[in-house]
């Protein structure tokens, strides 16, 4: 099985208990920082924008990895924005 299919399968099954590809997990903090930079610059989070920002930040990354990171970031954003914040009032 080629690496791209394996990566996509791991991402697709993430919610089913499968681990994230360790190489993607290692790049996730950089991808989050790139996402935040794009947001600060009021630029949309697209595959091309994410790839360009990661490369500007010094990362060498192929398009299939960027696509996989984008999928993780989008699910990360959904989880973050839908999470409930505990009330500080009794």
Phi and psi in degrees as GROMACS dihedral restraints (atoms count N, CA, C in turn):
[ dihedral_restraints ]
;  ai    aj    ak    al  type     phi  dphi    fc
    3     4     5     6     1   -77.6    20    10
    4     5     6     7     1   161.7    20    10
    6     7     8     9     1   -62.0    20    10
    7     8     9    10     1   -36.8    20    10
    9    10    11    12     1   -64.1    20    10
   10    11    12    13     1   -44.8    20    10
   12    13    14    15     1   -64.9    20    10
   13    14    15    16     1   -38.7    20    10
   15    16    17    18     1   -63.6    20    10
   16    17    18    19     1   -44.0    20    10
   18    19    20    21     1   -61.9    20    10
   19    20    21    22     1   -47.1    20    10
   21    22    23    24     1   -63.0    20    10
   22    23    24    25     1   -37.9    20    10
   24    25    26    27     1   -65.3    20    10
   25    26    27    28     1   -42.2    20    10
   27    28    29    30     1   -63.5    20    10
   28    29    30    31     1   -39.1    20    10
   30    31    32    33     1   -69.2    20    10
   31    32    33    34     1   -45.1    20    10
   33    34    35    36     1   -60.4    20    10
   34    35    36    37     1   -37.5    20    10
   36    37    38    39     1   -92.7    20    10
   37    38    39    40     1     8.8    20    10
   39    40    41    42     1   -53.2    20    10
   40    41    42    43     1   -44.4    20    10
   42    43    44    45     1   -70.9    20    10
   43    44    45    46     1    -9.5    20    10
   45    46    47    48     1   -99.9    20    10
   46    47    48    49     1    17.3    20    10
   48    49    50    51     1    94.8    20    10
   49    50    51    52     1    -4.1    20    10
   51    52    53    54     1   -75.8    20    10
   52    53    54    55     1   146.3    20    10
   54    55    56    57     1   -76.2    20    10
   55    56    57    58     1   151.8    20    10
   57    58    59    60     1   -75.3    20    10
   58    59    60    61     1   144.3    20    10
   60    61    62    63     1   -50.5    20    10
   61    62    63    64     1   126.4    20    10
   63    64    65    66     1   -56.6    20    10
   64    65    66    67     1   -33.5    20    10
   66    67    68    69     1   -67.5    20    10
   67    68    69    70     1   -37.6    20    10
   69    70    71    72     1   -69.5    20    10
   70    71    72    73     1   -40.5    20    10
   72    73    74    75     1   -60.2    20    10
   73    74    75    76     1   -37.9    20    10
   75    76    77    78     1   -67.9    20    10
   76    77    78    79     1   -29.8    20    10
   78    79    80    81     1   -88.5    20    10
   79    80    81    82     1   -11.6    20    10
   81    82    83    84     1   -60.7    20    10
   82    83    84    85     1   -42.8    20    10
   84    85    86    87     1   -60.4    20    10
   85    86    87    88     1   -39.6    20    10
   87    88    89    90     1   -66.3    20    10
   88    89    90    91     1   -38.6    20    10
   90    91    92    93     1   -66.9    20    10
   91    92    93    94     1   -38.3    20    10
   93    94    95    96     1   -65.1    20    10
   94    95    96    97     1   -41.5    20    10
   96    97    98    99     1   -63.5    20    10
   97    98    99   100     1   -41.3    20    10
   99   100   101   102     1   -63.9    20    10
  100   101   102   103     1   -41.3    20    10
  102   103   104   105     1   -60.1    20    10
  103   104   105   106     1   -43.0    20    10
  105   106   107   108     1   -66.0    20    10
  106   107   108   109     1   -38.4    20    10
  108   109   110   111     1   -62.8    20    10
  109   110   111   112     1   -44.9    20    10
  111   112   113   114     1   -62.0    20    10
  112   113   114   115     1   -41.3    20    10
  114   115   116   117     1   -63.7    20    10
  115   116   117   118     1   -42.9    20    10
  117   118   119   120     1   -61.8    20    10
  118   119   120   121     1   -31.6    20    10
  120   121   122   123     1   -88.2    20    10
  121   122   123   124     1     5.1    20    10
  123   124   125   126     1    57.7    20    10
  124   125   126   127     1    38.5    20    10
  126   127   128   129     1  -106.9    20    10
  127   128   129   130     1   148.3    20    10
  129   130   131   132     1   -71.9    20    10
  130   131   132   133     1   154.5    20    10
  132   133   134   135     1   -90.4    20    10
  133   134   135   136     1    94.6    20    10
  135   136   137   138     1  -118.7    20    10
  136   137   138   139     1   166.6    20    10
  138   139   140   141     1   -60.5    20    10
  139   140   141   142     1   -44.5    20    10
  141   142   143   144     1   -66.3    20    10
  142   143   144   145     1   -41.6    20    10
  144   145   146   147     1   -66.0    20    10
  145   146   147   148     1   -41.6    20    10
  147   148   149   150     1   -64.2    20    10
  148   149   150   151     1   -44.6    20    10
  150   151   152   153     1   -60.8    20    10
  151   152   153   154     1   -45.4    20    10
  153   154   155   156     1   -63.2    20    10
  154   155   156   157     1   -41.9    20    10
  156   157   158   159     1   -68.3    20    10
  157   158   159   160     1   -41.7    20    10
  159   160   161   162     1   -60.9    20    10
  160   161   162   163     1   -40.9    20    10
  162   163   164   165     1   -67.6    20    10
  163   164   165   166     1   -38.4    20    10
  165   166   167   168     1   -63.0    20    10
  166   167   168   169     1   -31.8    20    10
  168   169   170   171     1   -80.8    20    10
  169   170   171   172     1     0.8    20    10
  171   172   173   174     1    98.8    20    10
  172   173   174   175     1     9.7    20    10
  174   175   176   177     1   -97.2    20    10
  175   176   177   178     1   135.1    20    10
  177   178   179   180     1   -96.4    20    10
  178   179   180   181     1   120.6    20    10
  180   181   182   183     1  -148.7    20    10
  181   182   183   184     1   140.9    20    10
  183   184   185   186     1   -87.3    20    10
  184   185   186   187     1   161.6    20    10
  186   187   188   189     1   -61.3    20    10
  187   188   189   190     1   -37.5    20    10
  189   190   191   192     1   -65.9    20    10
  190   191   192   193     1   -35.2    20    10
  192   193   194   195     1   -68.6    20    10
  193   194   195   196     1   -38.9    20    10
  195   196   197   198     1   -63.3    20    10
  196   197   198   199     1   -42.1    20    10
  198   199   200   201     1   -60.2    20    10
  199   200   201   202     1   -43.2    20    10
  201   202   203   204     1   -65.0    20    10
  202   203   204   205     1   -42.1    20    10
  204   205   206   207     1   -64.1    20    10
  205   206   207   208     1   -39.5    20    10
  207   208   209   210     1   -61.4    20    10
  208   209   210   211     1   -41.6    20    10
  210   211   212   213     1   -60.6    20    10
  211   212   213   214     1   -44.4    20    10
  213   214   215   216     1   -65.1    20    10
  214   215   216   217     1   -42.6    20    10
  216   217   218   219     1   -63.9    20    10
  217   218   219   220     1   -40.0    20    10
  219   220   221   222     1   -66.5    20    10
  220   221   222   223     1   -39.5    20    10
  222   223   224   225     1   -71.9    20    10
  223   224   225   226     1   -32.1    20    10
  225   226   227   228     1   -63.5    20    10
  226   227   228   229     1   -42.4    20    10
  228   229   230   231     1   -65.6    20    10
  229   230   231   232     1   -41.5    20    10
  231   232   233   234     1   -63.8    20    10
  232   233   234   235     1   -44.6    20    10
  234   235   236   237     1   -62.5    20    10
  235   236   237   238     1   -43.7    20    10
  237   238   239   240     1   -66.0    20    10
  238   239   240   241     1   -42.6    20    10
  240   241   242   243     1   -78.2    20    10
  241   242   243   244     1   -19.9    20    10
  243   244   245   246     1  -100.3    20    10
  244   245   246   247     1    -5.3    20    10
  246   247   248   249     1   -70.2    20    10
  247   248   249   250     1   142.4    20    10
  249   250   251   252     1   -85.5    20    10
  250   251   252   253     1   139.6    20    10
  252   253   254   255     1   -95.8    20    10
  253   254   255   256     1   126.7    20    10
  255   256   257   258     1   -64.0    20    10
  256   257   258   259     1   142.5    20    10
  258   259   260   261     1   -75.4    20    10
  259   260   261   262     1   142.2    20    10
  261   262   263   264     1   -91.9    20    10
  262   263   264   265     1    -5.4    20    10
  264   265   266   267     1   -96.1    20    10
  265   266   267   268     1   138.2    20    10
